[in-house]
Amino acid sequence: MKLRFLTIATLLATSVGTACAATAQVPDFFSGPPAPPAIQAASWVLMDYTTGQVLTAHNEHQQRDPASLTKLMTGYVVDRAIDSKRITADDMVTVGKDAWAKGNPVFDGSSLMFLKPGDRLSVHQLSLGLIVDSGNDACVALADYVAGGQPQFVSLMNQYVQKLHLTDTHFETVHGLDAPGQHSSAYDLAVLSRAIIHGEPSFYQMYSVKTLSWNGITQNNRNGLLWDKSLNVDGLKTGHTSGAGFNLIASSVNGNQRLIAVVMGADSAKGREDQARKLLTWGQQNFQTVEVMHKGQKVGDERVWYGDKSSVQVGTDQDHWMVLPKDELQNIKAKYSVTQPILEAPLQAGSAIGQITLYDKDKVLDQWPLVALDSVEKGGMFSRLSDWVHLKL
C-alpha cells in the first residue's frame, strides 16, 4: 500500500455551500471541545446547515408540541406544490368561511392574518401571512386551495414527514394549535429547517420579512432576532401555546457559515430569543464550517503502467464538508493511500483505487474513496513492452 501525505492547508476552504449532506454529530474526541452554553429550555439543538452536524443538543429527540413551528411544514408543502407546477405563487385564492376566525372557537386568542370570507389574495400573500403574521387563518386558506381541505393537507404534511425521515414528528393540524397526537422534536425541526433553506431561495426569503400589512392591519414578525444587529438572522419561526411553551427556530449567517438553532419549551418570548442567541453566538465563536475537499479536486499523480500516458491524476469524486472546532484546525491532517500494488491501463475515470483519510492528530475523522480523475487507455505495443521490461528488471 502506498501512502501519500497531503498538506491540509491546501484542502481546507471555508464554505457555506448549498449541499445538504446527511446529518451527523461533531466527533467527540477532540482534545479540547468548547463547553456549550447553559440553556434554559426543555430541549434544543444547534445544527450546522451545510453539513447537518449537530454542535450541541439537549433532549433533541424529545417529542413536544411544536405549536406554530408546525407552519414550517405547512409552508414546505406549499413550496413543494409550487415546485411541482401544481400551483403558482401568483395563483389567486378566494378565502372560504372555514378560514374566518369570527365564530370559530378554535381560533380564539390565536395569531391571525385577519382574513374574511370572499377575500382574494395570492398564494404568495397567504404564504407571507402564514410566516410573518403566523396566521392560522392563512394556513387554512392555503390548505383548502392546495389540497381541497385541511385533512387532505395534513395527509400531505405527514407524507413529507416520511420523506424527510422525521422520526419524532406527526401532524394533526395545518396551523399547530395543540392537538392530541401532534408532536415534533428539536432535531426534526432543525432537519426540516435545512430542507426549507435548501429549497427555493425566493420562498425562504419570506422568513426574513419583518412586517406585513393586510386589510389595514400591520403586524410585526414575532421573531425578534430579525432585529438583532449582533446576528445576521434571516429566519425562521416562533411558536407558543400553553402546552408547548415558547419555541423558536433561528438561522444565522456569519461569513461563510450558516447555523440553525432550535429552542423548545422556553419560559417566555424574550427567553427563547436569549437562548437561541446564546447558541448561535457560541457556535459562531467556536466552530468553522470547512469544505475539506471538492468534487474533482486533485490530490496527487500516480504512475500508470501499460497505458497511453504514464500517470493519472487522483482525487475525490464528491464534495466533502465538515464542521471543526477552530482550535483544532491546526491539528487536521490528511493522507491518501493507493491500495493496488500497481495501476494498470486501461483505467476508467472514477475508478476507486484507494482512500483518503482525514485525521485530528492520530484520530480518524472521516474517510472517502480515492479515485482516478481521468481515464487512461491501453498504450501501444512498444510502450507496453517497455513498461513490461521496466517492471521485470
N, C-alpha and C positions, 0 to 999 in steps of 0.2 A: 504493500500500500504506500503510495506516495503522499506526503504531507506538504502542504504549501501554506505558509502563514501570511495573512493579509494585514495590511495596515488599516486598522479600524477607522482612522480619521478619514480615509478615502471612501468609506462606506456610509458613515452616518451623515444624514442630512435631515434637517427639520422638515416636517410635512404635516399639513392638516388634511390633505387628500380628500377624495370623495368616495373612497372604497369603504365598504362595510365588512370588515373581516369578522370571523367568528369571535364571540365574546370569550374572555379569558381573565384569569387573575394575574396581578403582578406577582412575579416569583417572590417567595417569602424568605429566600436565603441570602438576600443582600446583606452586606456586612453592617450597614447602619441604616436600616429603613426609617424614614422620618415618622415620628409619632403623630397619629391623626389627632385632630382637634376633638374636644369633648362636645358632643352634640346632644341637645335636649329635644328629643323626639322619639316616637315609638319605633320607627325604622327609617333607614336612609341608605343611600348608595351614591358614590361618586364614580362615574364611568368616563373613560376617555372615548370620545366619539369615533376617532379614526380607527382604533384597534378594537374597541369594545372591552378593553381591560378594565377591571374593577380596581380602583385605587384604595378605597376603604368602604366598609359597609357594616351595617348592624341590623339584624333581623330582616335582611333584604328579601327573603322569601316568605316572610310572614304575610298571610292573606288578610287584607284590610279593606274597609270601604274606600273606594277610590274617590267618591264624591265627583266633583266636576272634572277631575282628571280623566274621567270616562270620556269626556268630549274630545280628547286626543284621538281615541279610536273612531269616534263619530266623524271627525274631520278627515281621518285617514281613509275611511270608507268612501267619503265624498270625493277625495282626491283620486282614489283608485277608479271610481266611476268616470271621472274626467279623463284620466289616462287611457281608459279602455274605450273612449269615444261614445259611451252610452249617454253621457250628458256633456254640456259645456259650461264653463264658468259664467257665460253670458246668458244662459237659459233663464227665462223669466218664470218665476214661481208665484202662483196665487195661493195665499195663505188660507188654510181651512179653519173651521171652528175649533178643531181639536188642538190647535196651536194658540188659542186665545186664553189668556190667563183668567179673564173675568168668569167667575162662577166655577172655576176649576180648582178644587181644594188641593190638588197635587202641587200646584204652583204657588200656593200661599207662602209669602215671605221669601221666595226663591229669586234667583237672578233672572232677569228677563231683558229681551230686546224691546219689549212693549209693542209686539205685533198685534194687528187687528184682522179679523176675517175680511177677506177681499183685498188686502194689501198685495201689491205686486212688486216684487223685487227680485234681483238676480241671484243665482246660486252664489256668486262671489260676495254679494252684500250679505246674504244669510250666513255665509261662512265667517265673515268678519263679525257678525253678531254673535255667532257661536263662540268665537275665540276672544274678542275684545270685551264684549258685554257678558260673556258666559251665559248667553241667553238660552234658557231651557225651551222657550217657545221657538227659537230659531232651529234647535235640534229637531223638534217635532215636524216643523215645516220641511226641513231637508229630508227627513226620513220618509215623509209622505211622498215627496217628489222622486227621490232616488229609488225607493223600494216599494212604494204603494201603501205604506203603513209602518207603524212602529214595530210590531212583532217581526215583520219581514226584514226590517233594517237591523234589528237586534240579531237575527239569524246571520246576516252578513257580517256583523261585528264579530260574532263568535267563530265564523269561518276564518276570518283573518287572525283571530287568536291562535287557531291551529296552525295556520300557515307561518306565523311568526314564532311558533313554538313557545308561547307564553303559558307555561305550565301552571302558574299560580293564579290565572285570570279566568273569570267568567262574567259576562254582562247580562243584565236583565232589563236595563233601560237604555234609552238613547242619550240621556242627559246626566245621569249619575246620582240622582236623588236616591237615598238609601232604599234598598230593596232586598228582600231575602234571597240569598244565593248569589248576590253580586259581590265580587271581590277581585282584588288585584294585589300586586306587591311592588315594592320599590324597585326591585330588579326588573320585573316585567315591564314596568312603566319606563325605565331607562332604555330597555331594548326597543320599545315602541317609539320612544322619542328619537332614537337613532334612525329608525325607519322613516319617520316623518321628515327629519332633516335631510336624509338621503334622497327623499322624493323630489317633487318639483320645487325648485327654488322659489318660484312665484307664489306657491301655496304657503311654504314655510315663512315667507316674508310677512305674512299676515300676523304671525305670532309676536312680531315686534311693534305692531301698531299700538300707540299709546291711548288714543281717544277715538270714539266713534259717535256720530250723531245720527239719529233716526227719528222721524216724526217730531222734530223739535226738542228731542231729549238727547243730551250729550253725557256720555259715561266714560270714565277712565278705565283702562285696563287694570285689573286687580293685582297684577304682577308688579309690585313696587320696585323690584330690582331693575326694571327697564329704565328707571330714572337715576340709578346709582352711577355716579360718574367714575367710581373706582373700579367698576367692572363693565365689560362690554357684553352685557346680557342682551340677547335678541329673541328670547322665548323662554319657557313655553307656556305654562298654565298654572293657575291656582285652583284650589278646591276646598270646600268646607261644608260639612254637615255635622249634626250633633253626634252621629255615630262615627264619623271619620276623623274628627278633629280638624286641624288646619294643615293642608297639604300644599306643596309647591314643587314644581319642576322648573329648573332654570338652566339654560345653556349659555355658556360664556366663551367668547373667543379672545385669546391672548396671543397675539402674534400668529404663529403657525399652529397653535394648539386650541382645540375646542373640547371643553369638558361639560358633562351633564350631571347636575346634582338633583337628586330626588329626596324630598323630606316629607314624611308622612306622620301624622299624629302629633304635630307641634301644638303648643298651648295657646297660640294667638297668631293673628295675621302678621304682626311685627316679628314674632318669634320664628315663624317659618322662614321669613326673609333673612333674619340674623343667622340662622343655622345654615341655610343654603349659601350665604355669603362666606361663612367660615370654611365650608367645604371647598368652594371654588377657589378662594384665596390660597388655602393650603395646597391644593393641587397645582395651582399655577406656580407657587413659590418653590415647590419641591420636586416636580416631575417635568420631564421633557418628552414630547412625542417625536420619535425619530423614524425616518424611513431608512431602515438598515440596508436594504438593497432594493433596486427596482428592476422590473422585468427587462431582460436583455442586457443587464449590466455585466460587463466583462470583469472577471477577477484574475484571469491569467491566460497563458497559452500553453498548450500541451502538445508533445510530439505525437504525430500520427505516422504509422508505417503502412507501406504499400498503397499510398494514396496519390492523387494528382497534385497534392500540396503536402508539405511536411509538418504542418502544425494546424491546430484548431483553437479558436477562442472558446473559453469555457466560462460559465457564469450561471445565472439563475433565469428561469422562465416565468417567475412570479414576482409580484411586489410583496415586500415584507416590511411591516411596521411593528414597532414596539414602543411601550412607554417605559422609561427608565428613570430611576431617581437621579437627579442632577449630580449628586455627589459620587455616583457610581460610574459616570460616563468614562472617566479616565481609566477604569478597570476593565472596560469591554474590549475583548479581543476576538478575532475570528481566524479560522483556518479552513482550508478545503483539502479533501483527500480524494485521490483517484483510486478506485477500488480494483480496477483491472490492471494486470501486470504490464500490458502494453495496449495501446489503442491501435486498432487495425481498420483500414478502409475496406469496404465502404462504411461511412459513419453518417447517420442522418441527424440533421439539426433537431434539437430537443431530446436526443437520446441521453438517458441518465447514465453517467459514468462515475459517479461518486457522491459525495455530500459536502455541504458547507455547514460548519458548526460555529455557533456564537457562544462565547464564554464570558462570564463575570469572574475574573481571576481564573480559578480552576473548576468552576461550576458551569455546567452546560445550561444555557438559557433556551436555546432553540436549535433545530436542525432543518435543513432544506436540501432537496436534491441538487447536485451539481450536474449541469447538462452541457452538451455541445451546442454552441450558439449558431453554428453554421454547418453545412454538410461538406463532407469530403468524399469525393468519388474515387473509385479504384484507379490507380495510376497505370501508365503504360508498362509494357513488358520490361523494358530496360530499367525503368525506375524501380519496379517491384523486385527485379533481380538484384539491383544494387542494395536495396533495403534488406533483402534476404541475406546477402553476403555480409552486410554490416552487422546484422543480428547474430549470425552464426560464428563470426570470427571473434 
